[in-house]
Amino acid sequence: MHFPPYLLVPLFIIGGGLYAIPYQISLKTMDLMSAVCGVFLFALIFSVPGAWIHRANIVLGKKTLLGIVAVALFGIAGNYALCRALEESSATLFMVIARTEIVMAMILGWLFLHERVSLRLWIGVMLVMVGVTVMKSEGLSIPTDSLFPVLWAFGCALAFALIQVISKAIIHLVDPQVLNVSRLVIATFLLLLSTEIRNDLEGLTFSEWSMLGMAAFFGPFMGRVAYTYALKHITIAKAMLLGMFSPLLTLMLEYLIYGTMISPSEMGGSAIIILGILWSFLPSLVNNSYRSVPPTPEDRRPD
């Protein structure tokens, strides 16, 4: 199935932005890994119909199977590292460090997939990283005993960066919806081996399951599938940069839904992030706008 890139990009941006709110609500009443398992369960249910339709769009082989297993395992590893980092440090410190995932994915994509990264794109990424730091500067503190939490945060970023690179490497061999179901089956099965997680899920209320279902629909289902389809058309670096619009969308939604005031640092950081993304994509936007304008009779007239 062919999806136009101009449709895919808004889908994974909106999915990522909407996913964060019900997920944050879920984490207030349950363990992080239990929430991850619950989200994966719902995402698996949502993804099965599409994967069944495209079940023939997979080239079975060693590379495909290893890639699917690796994506599933790195997903669990990344979420576990996230859990440990949040247990031992502030969420603000984690958020800033975890965004180094963009830089790691760009370097890994260049090393293993030979994806060219222009100087303009690197400058855009650096601006985005500065923007993230400014956004979180009010609550940012680095305790003297923060070595292990920082390492966990970097480990989380590396695991999620590897997922991007591996997904890109096998995306021509397996349909994104088939890939999504396959990795969710493996990850959910492994997580459900934990008695603690099973007990947590058994005790959830309807409201908690509803929040997990909403998070699953917007995140690992809609957002992830659209993002993986987008990797067929654009590089990892560009996809991840565009994905930085998602936290900005979450910030706006929190303001609209909860009336949460946006601080000056959040406004300033958001502006820098938008500037970094626009800087990276401005030449493409200008070129596309020129192509979209039909030639006038004067343009067609020979000199």
C-alpha positions as CSV (number, residue, x, y, z in Angstrom):
1,M,0.0,0.0,0.0
2,H,1.3,3.5,-0.9
3,F,0.7,6.4,1.5
4,P,1.7,9.9,0.3
5,P,4.5,11.4,2.5
6,Y,2.5,14.6,3.1
7,L,-0.1,12.5,4.8
8,L,2.3,10.3,6.8
9,V,4.2,13.2,8.5
10,P,1.1,14.9,10.1
11,L,-0.1,11.5,11.2
12,F,3.0,10.6,13.2
13,I,3.3,14.1,14.6
14,I,-0.3,14.1,15.8
15,G,0.0,10.5,17.0
16,G,3.1,11.4,19.1
17,G,1.5,14.5,20.5
18,L,-1.8,12.9,21.5
19,Y,-0.2,9.8,22.8
20,A,1.7,11.6,25.6
21,I,-1.4,12.8,27.5
22,P,-3.3,9.5,28.3
23,Y,0.1,7.9,28.8
24,Q,1.1,10.4,31.4
25,I,-2.3,9.9,33.2
26,S,-1.7,6.2,33.2
27,L,1.7,6.5,34.8
28,K,0.2,8.3,37.8
29,T,-1.5,5.1,39.0
30,M,0.7,2.2,37.7
31,D,4.2,1.0,37.2
32,L,5.9,2.1,34.0
33,M,6.6,-1.4,32.6
34,S,3.1,-2.5,33.4
35,A,1.8,0.5,31.5
36,V,4.1,-0.3,28.6
37,C,2.7,-3.8,28.5
38,G,-0.9,-2.6,28.6
39,V,-0.2,-0.1,25.8
40,F,1.5,-2.9,23.7
41,L,-1.5,-5.2,24.2
42,F,-3.9,-2.6,22.9
43,A,-1.6,-1.6,20.0
44,L,-1.4,-5.3,19.0
45,I,-5.2,-5.5,18.9
46,F,-5.4,-2.3,16.8
47,S,-2.6,-3.5,14.4
48,V,-3.8,-7.0,13.7
49,P,-6.4,-6.1,10.9
50,G,-3.9,-4.1,8.9
51,A,-1.1,-6.7,9.3
52,W,-3.5,-9.4,8.2
53,I,-4.3,-7.5,5.0
54,H,-0.6,-7.1,4.3
55,R,0.5,-10.5,5.6
56,A,2.0,-11.4,2.2
57,N,4.2,-8.3,2.1
58,I,7.1,-9.8,3.9
59,V,10.3,-11.4,2.6
60,L,11.1,-14.1,5.1
61,G,14.8,-14.4,5.7
62,K,17.5,-14.2,8.4
63,K,17.8,-10.4,8.0
64,T,14.0,-9.8,8.4
65,L,13.6,-12.1,11.4
66,L,16.6,-10.8,13.2
67,G,15.5,-7.3,12.5
68,I,12.0,-7.9,13.9
69,V,13.4,-9.6,17.1
70,A,15.9,-6.8,17.5
71,V,13.3,-4.1,17.3
72,A,11.2,-5.9,19.9
73,L,14.1,-6.4,22.3
74,F,15.4,-2.9,22.0
75,G,11.9,-1.6,22.6
76,I,11.8,-3.5,25.9
77,A,15.4,-2.4,26.8
78,G,14.6,1.2,26.0
79,N,11.5,1.3,28.1
80,Y,13.3,-0.5,31.0
81,A,16.1,2.1,30.8
82,L,13.5,4.8,30.8
83,C,11.9,3.3,33.9
84,R,15.3,3.1,35.8
85,A,16.3,6.6,34.8
86,L,13.0,8.1,36.0
87,E,13.2,6.2,39.3
88,E,16.7,7.6,40.1
89,S,16.5,11.1,38.6
90,S,14.2,13.9,37.6
91,A,12.0,13.6,34.5
92,T,13.4,16.9,33.3
93,L,17.0,15.6,33.2
94,F,15.8,12.5,31.5
95,M,13.9,14.3,28.8
96,V,16.9,16.5,27.9
97,I,19.3,13.5,27.7
98,A,16.9,11.2,25.9
99,R,16.6,13.7,23.0
100,T,20.2,12.8,22.1
101,E,18.4,9.9,20.4
102,I,18.2,12.2,17.4
103,V,22.0,12.6,17.2
104,M,22.6,8.9,17.8
105,A,20.1,7.8,15.1
106,M,21.7,10.3,12.6
107,I,25.2,9.0,13.3
108,L,24.1,5.3,13.2
109,G,22.1,5.9,10.0
110,W,25.2,7.5,8.4
111,L,27.5,4.7,9.5
112,F,25.3,1.7,8.7
113,L,22.8,2.9,6.1
114,H,25.0,5.5,4.4
115,E,22.3,8.2,4.8
116,R,23.8,11.6,4.0
117,V,23.4,14.2,6.6
118,S,23.9,17.8,5.4
119,L,25.5,20.6,7.4
120,R,22.2,22.4,7.4
121,L,20.5,19.3,9.0
122,W,23.2,19.1,11.7
123,I,22.7,22.8,12.5
124,G,19.0,22.2,12.7
125,V,19.5,19.3,15.1
126,M,21.8,21.4,17.3
127,L,19.1,24.1,17.4
128,V,16.5,21.5,18.4
129,M,18.7,20.2,21.2
130,V,19.2,23.7,22.5
131,G,15.5,24.3,22.3
132,V,14.8,21.2,24.3
133,T,17.3,22.2,27.0
134,V,15.8,25.7,27.2
135,M,12.2,24.2,27.5
136,K,13.3,22.1,30.4
137,S,15.8,24.6,32.0
138,E,13.5,25.6,34.9
139,G,13.4,22.1,36.4
140,L,16.8,21.0,35.1
141,S,19.3,20.0,37.8
142,I,22.2,17.5,37.8
143,P,22.8,16.0,41.2
144,T,26.3,14.9,42.1
145,D,25.2,11.3,42.3
146,S,23.4,11.3,38.9
147,L,26.0,9.1,37.0
148,F,23.8,6.0,36.8
149,P,20.5,7.8,36.0
150,V,22.4,9.7,33.2
151,L,23.8,6.4,31.9
152,W,20.3,4.9,32.0
153,A,18.9,7.9,30.1
154,F,21.7,7.6,27.4
155,G,21.0,3.8,27.2
156,C,17.3,4.6,26.6
157,A,18.2,7.0,23.8
158,L,20.6,4.5,22.2
159,A,18.0,1.7,22.3
160,F,15.4,3.9,20.6
161,A,17.9,5.2,18.1
162,L,18.8,1.6,17.2
163,I,15.1,0.8,16.6
164,Q,14.9,3.6,14.0
165,V,18.0,2.3,12.2
166,I,17.0,-1.3,12.2
167,S,13.4,-0.5,11.1
168,K,14.8,1.5,8.2
169,A,17.2,-1.3,7.3
170,I,14.4,-3.9,6.9
171,I,11.5,-1.7,5.8
172,H,11.9,-2.8,2.2
173,L,11.5,-6.5,3.3
174,V,8.4,-6.2,5.5
175,D,5.3,-4.1,5.5
176,P,5.3,-1.6,8.5
177,Q,2.0,-3.0,9.8
178,V,3.4,-6.5,9.7
179,L,6.6,-5.3,11.4
180,N,4.5,-3.5,14.1
181,V,2.4,-6.6,14.9
182,S,5.5,-8.9,14.9
183,R,7.5,-6.8,17.3
184,L,4.5,-6.2,19.6
185,V,3.8,-10.0,19.8
186,I,7.3,-10.7,20.9
187,A,7.6,-7.7,23.3
188,T,4.2,-8.4,24.9
189,F,4.9,-12.1,25.3
190,L,8.2,-11.3,27.1
191,L,6.7,-8.7,29.3
192,L,3.8,-10.9,30.3
193,L,6.3,-13.5,31.7
194,S,6.7,-11.1,34.6
195,T,4.3,-12.1,37.5
196,E,4.4,-8.5,38.8
197,I,3.2,-7.1,35.5
198,R,0.4,-9.6,35.1
199,N,-0.8,-8.8,38.7
200,D,-0.7,-5.1,37.9
201,L,-2.8,-5.5,34.8
202,E,-5.3,-7.7,36.5
203,G,-6.0,-5.0,39.0
204,L,-6.6,-2.1,36.5
205,T,-9.9,-0.3,36.4
206,F,-11.9,0.4,33.3
207,S,-10.7,4.0,33.4
208,E,-7.1,2.9,33.5
209,W,-7.6,0.5,30.6
210,S,-9.3,3.3,28.7
211,M,-6.3,5.6,29.1
212,L,-3.9,2.8,28.0
213,G,-6.1,2.1,25.0
214,M,-6.1,5.8,23.9
215,A,-2.3,5.9,24.4
216,A,-1.9,2.7,22.3
217,F,-4.0,4.0,19.5
218,F,-2.2,7.3,19.0
219,G,1.3,6.0,19.9
220,P,2.5,2.5,19.0
221,F,-0.4,2.1,16.5
222,M,-1.1,5.2,14.5
223,G,2.1,7.2,15.2
224,R,4.5,4.2,14.9
225,V,3.0,2.8,11.7
226,A,2.9,6.2,10.0
227,Y,6.4,6.9,11.1
228,T,7.7,3.6,9.8
229,Y,5.9,4.1,6.4
230,A,7.5,7.6,6.3
231,L,11.0,6.0,6.6
232,K,10.4,4.6,3.1
233,H,10.4,8.1,1.8
234,I,12.7,10.2,4.0
235,T,15.9,9.8,6.0
236,I,15.9,8.9,9.7
237,A,17.3,12.4,10.5
238,K,14.5,14.2,8.7
239,A,11.8,11.9,10.2
240,M,13.1,12.4,13.8
241,L,13.4,16.2,13.3
242,L,9.8,16.4,12.1
243,G,8.8,14.2,15.1
244,M,10.0,17.0,17.4
245,F,6.7,18.8,16.6
246,S,5.0,16.2,18.7
247,P,6.1,17.5,22.1
248,L,5.1,21.0,21.0
249,L,1.6,19.7,20.2
250,T,1.5,18.0,23.6
251,L,2.4,21.3,25.3
252,M,-0.4,23.1,23.4
253,L,-3.0,20.4,24.2
254,E,-2.1,20.5,27.9
255,Y,-2.7,24.2,27.9
256,L,-6.1,23.8,26.1
257,I,-7.3,20.8,28.2
258,Y,-5.9,21.5,31.6
259,G,-5.2,25.3,31.4
260,T,-1.6,24.6,32.2
261,M,0.3,27.8,31.9
262,I,3.2,27.8,29.4
263,S,6.3,29.2,31.0
264,P,8.6,31.7,29.3
265,S,11.3,29.0,29.1
266,E,8.9,26.6,27.4
267,M,7.8,29.3,24.9
268,G,11.4,30.2,24.2
269,G,12.5,26.6,23.8
270,S,9.5,25.8,21.5
271,A,10.4,28.8,19.3
272,I,14.0,27.5,19.0
273,I,12.8,24.0,18.2
274,I,10.5,25.3,15.4
275,L,13.3,27.5,14.1
276,G,15.6,24.4,14.0
277,I,13.1,22.4,12.1
278,L,12.3,25.2,9.6
279,W,16.0,25.9,9.1
280,S,16.5,22.2,8.2
281,F,13.6,22.0,5.8
282,L,13.4,25.5,4.3
283,P,15.2,24.7,1.1
284,S,12.9,21.8,0.4
285,L,9.8,23.9,1.2
286,V,11.0,26.7,-1.1
287,N,11.8,24.3,-3.9
288,N,8.5,22.5,-3.6
289,S,6.6,25.8,-3.6
290,Y,8.4,26.8,-6.9
291,R,7.5,23.4,-8.5
292,S,3.8,23.8,-7.4
293,V,3.4,27.1,-9.3
294,P,2.4,26.5,-12.9
295,P,4.3,28.4,-15.5
296,T,2.6,31.5,-16.8
297,P,2.3,32.4,-20.6
298,E,5.2,34.7,-20.2
299,D,7.3,31.9,-18.8
300,R,6.5,29.7,-21.8
301,R,7.2,32.5,-24.3
302,P,10.6,31.9,-26.0
303,D,13.3,34.5,-25.6
